[in-house]
Amino acid sequence: MPIPYLDVEGGLDASYAMNLFACSNTRGVLQGRPKEYHWQNQMKVKRNGDVPLFLDAMWRGGGPHWDRDRAITPPDENGRWYGAGHEMKHFAMDRHGGGVNVLFMDGHARKVRVKQLWDLEWHKGYPVERARLSDEAWWGPWLSKLD
């Protein structure tokens, strides 16, 4: 079932949002995201068909990374707002029959199942295999049902 229009705190709700690692970063750590994780230049991305650029979302953007638990952990339920620092949760929702629409850095778009969002190459050095190694309890009751 699609999620209804979300009205998150401060009225900063969204329909689509950007992978913030696609932004250039010349300042070091930007909103908790280290400079070395940022792609910096689209022309230097080797597998740009695996890198999300814009996605269905409930917040203006996000940059999921494993350096902070809350930035990467799955949501407990579909469409729940947790706050700006819960970056993967901005995208991890059942908006289109078990997934979200994603525009990739190479220009193609496709539906990605919610649990497969953790398999995308969000930033340079992102460990795509890490979520696959997590036990079922890490995914929680809602995402354990979505495969």
C-alpha positions in Angstrom: 0.0 0.0 0.0 1.5 3.4 -1.0 2.2 5.8 1.9 0.1 8.9 2.1 1.5 12.4 1.8 3.9 12.8 4.7 4.1 16.0 6.7 7.3 15.9 8.7 8.5 18.3 11.3 9.1 21.8 10.1 7.2 21.3 6.9 10.3 20.0 5.0 8.6 17.0 3.5 9.6 15.8 0.1 8.6 13.5 -2.8 12.1 12.9 -4.2 15.5 13.5 -2.7 19.2 13.5 -3.5 21.9 11.1 -2.5 24.0 13.8 -0.8 27.2 11.9 -1.5 26.7 13.1 -5.1 27.4 16.6 -3.9 30.9 18.0 -4.1 32.5 18.4 -0.7 35.6 20.5 -0.3 35.2 21.2 3.4 36.1 17.9 5.2 33.1 16.5 7.1 29.9 17.8 5.8 26.8 17.1 7.9 28.5 14.0 9.3 29.6 12.7 5.9 33.4 12.6 5.4 34.9 14.2 2.3 36.5 11.0 1.1 33.1 9.4 0.7 31.8 12.0 -1.7 31.9 11.2 -5.4 33.2 14.8 -6.2 33.1 14.3 -10.0 30.4 12.4 -11.8 32.9 11.6 -14.6 35.1 9.6 -12.2 32.4 7.3 -11.0 33.3 3.8 -12.4 29.9 2.0 -11.9 27.6 4.9 -12.2 24.7 2.5 -12.9 24.9 1.3 -9.3 25.0 4.8 -7.7 21.7 6.3 -6.7 21.3 10.0 -7.5 17.6 10.8 -6.8 15.1 8.6 -5.0 11.5 8.6 -3.7 11.9 10.1 -0.2 10.3 11.8 2.8 13.1 14.3 3.3 15.1 16.5 1.0 18.2 14.2 0.9 20.3 11.7 2.7 23.7 10.1 2.7 23.5 6.7 4.3 26.8 5.5 5.8 27.9 3.0 8.4 29.9 5.5 10.5 26.8 6.3 12.6 24.2 3.7 13.5 21.2 6.0 13.1 22.3 7.0 9.5 22.0 3.4 8.2 19.7 1.4 10.4 16.3 0.2 8.9 13.0 1.7 9.9 10.8 -0.1 12.4 7.7 0.6 10.2 6.8 1.9 6.8 6.7 5.7 6.4 7.6 6.7 9.9 9.6 9.9 10.3 12.6 9.6 12.6 14.5 12.9 12.1 17.1 14.4 9.8 20.0 12.2 11.0 18.3 8.9 10.1 19.4 9.1 6.5 18.5 5.6 5.1 15.1 5.9 6.6 14.4 8.9 4.4 14.4 6.5 1.4 13.4 3.1 2.9 9.7 3.0 2.5 7.1 1.0 0.5 6.0 3.7 -1.9 5.5 1.6 -5.1 4.6 -2.0 -4.3 7.5 -2.9 -2.1 10.0 -0.4 -3.3 10.9 3.1 -4.4 11.8 4.7 -7.8 15.5 5.5 -8.2 17.3 7.6 -10.8 20.9 6.4 -11.0 24.0 8.5 -11.8 24.2 7.0 -15.4 20.7 8.4 -16.1 18.6 5.2 -16.0 15.7 4.8 -13.6 14.1 1.7 -12.1 12.2 0.5 -9.1 14.4 -0.8 -6.2 12.9 -3.0 -3.5 13.2 -1.5 -0.1 15.8 -4.0 1.3 17.9 -3.6 -1.8 18.5 0.0 -1.0 21.3 -1.1 1.3 22.9 -2.9 -1.8 23.4 0.3 -3.8 26.7 2.1 -3.9 25.8 5.2 -2.0 29.4 6.5 -1.7 33.0 5.7 -2.5 33.9 2.8 -0.3 30.4 1.9 0.7 30.4 -1.8 1.8 27.5 -3.1 -0.3 27.8 -6.6 1.2 27.6 -5.4 4.8 23.8 -5.3 5.1 23.5 -8.8 3.4 25.5 -10.2 6.3 23.2 -8.7 8.9 20.9 -11.1 10.8 17.2 -11.0 10.4 16.8 -9.2 13.8 18.7 -6.1 12.4 16.1 -5.7 9.7 13.2 -5.6 12.2 9.7 -6.9 11.8 8.5 -4.7 8.9 11.5 -5.3 6.5 11.8 -8.9 7.4 8.5 -9.4 5.7 9.7 -7.6 2.5 12.0 -9.6 0.2 
